[in-house]
């Protein structure tokens, strides 16, 4: 079972979404709220300088992976598994934000 989980976790393709933003503080607040609604919270212990890491609680974390957020140059870069990015993209577009890959 353990090998199956490891294989499944490494097989999941990761992608990146790009969200243009005029205010880094505003986009961070919007993304915090969106990710909190999806069950993610910021993991300040795992975040290198400049990169924000979001994760779910321990049990759900095993199956969902992390979401990485980098905000610079008037653009937010969101990286995670493709399945999670589809849900994030739908929510961002519903909120009126332009999203590209």
C-alpha positions in Angstrom: 0.0 0.0 0.0 2.8 2.4 0.9 4.5 2.0 -2.5 1.2 2.6 -4.3 0.6 5.8 -2.4 4.2 7.0 -3.2 3.7 6.1 -6.9 0.3 7.8 -7.0 1.7 11.0 -5.4 4.7 11.3 -7.7 2.6 10.5 -10.8 0.2 13.4 -10.2 1.2 16.1 -12.7 1.9 19.6 -11.3 1.0 22.8 -13.1 1.2 26.5 -12.5 -1.5 29.1 -12.8 -0.6 32.8 -13.3 -2.8 35.5 -11.9 -2.0 39.1 -12.8 -2.4 41.5 -9.8 -2.0 45.2 -9.2 -1.8 44.8 -5.4 0.1 41.9 -3.9 -1.7 42.4 -0.5 -5.1 42.2 -2.1 -4.4 39.1 -4.1 -2.9 37.4 -1.1 -6.0 38.1 0.9 -8.2 36.8 -1.9 -6.2 33.6 -2.2 -6.0 33.1 1.5 -9.8 33.2 1.7 -10.2 31.0 -1.4 -7.8 28.4 0.0 -9.3 28.5 3.5 -12.6 27.7 1.9 -11.0 24.7 0.2 -9.6 23.5 3.6 -6.0 24.7 3.2 -4.1 26.9 5.6 -0.7 28.6 5.4 2.2 26.5 6.7 4.6 29.2 7.8 7.1 26.5 9.1 7.5 25.0 5.6 7.7 28.3 3.7 11.0 29.5 2.4 11.5 33.2 2.2 9.2 34.6 -0.5 7.3 31.4 -1.1 4.0 30.6 0.7 3.1 27.0 1.2 -0.5 25.9 1.9 -1.6 22.5 3.2 -4.5 20.6 4.6 -4.7 19.0 8.0 -2.5 15.8 8.4 -5.0 13.1 7.3 -6.2 15.0 4.2 -2.7 16.2 3.4 -1.7 12.6 2.5 -4.0 12.6 -0.5 -4.1 16.3 -1.5 -0.5 17.6 -1.6 0.5 21.2 -1.0 -0.2 24.4 -2.9 2.7 26.8 -3.5 2.2 30.5 -3.9 4.7 33.1 -5.1 3.7 36.7 -5.6 6.2 38.9 -7.4 6.3 41.3 -10.4 2.6 42.0 -10.2 1.8 38.4 -10.7 0.8 35.5 -8.5 2.1 32.1 -9.4 0.1 29.2 -7.9 1.6 25.7 -8.3 0.0 22.4 -7.3 -1.5 19.2 -8.7 -3.6 19.7 -11.8 -6.8 18.5 -10.1 -6.5 21.2 -7.4 -5.6 23.9 -9.9 -8.8 23.3 -11.9 -10.9 23.9 -8.8 -8.8 27.0 -7.9 -9.0 28.3 -11.5 -12.9 28.0 -11.5 -13.1 29.9 -8.2 -10.8 32.6 -9.3 -12.6 33.1 -12.6 -15.9 33.2 -10.7 -14.4 36.0 -8.6 -13.7 37.9 -11.8 -9.9 37.4 -11.9 -8.0 36.6 -15.1 -6.1 33.3 -15.0 -3.5 31.9 -17.4 -1.3 28.8 -17.4 
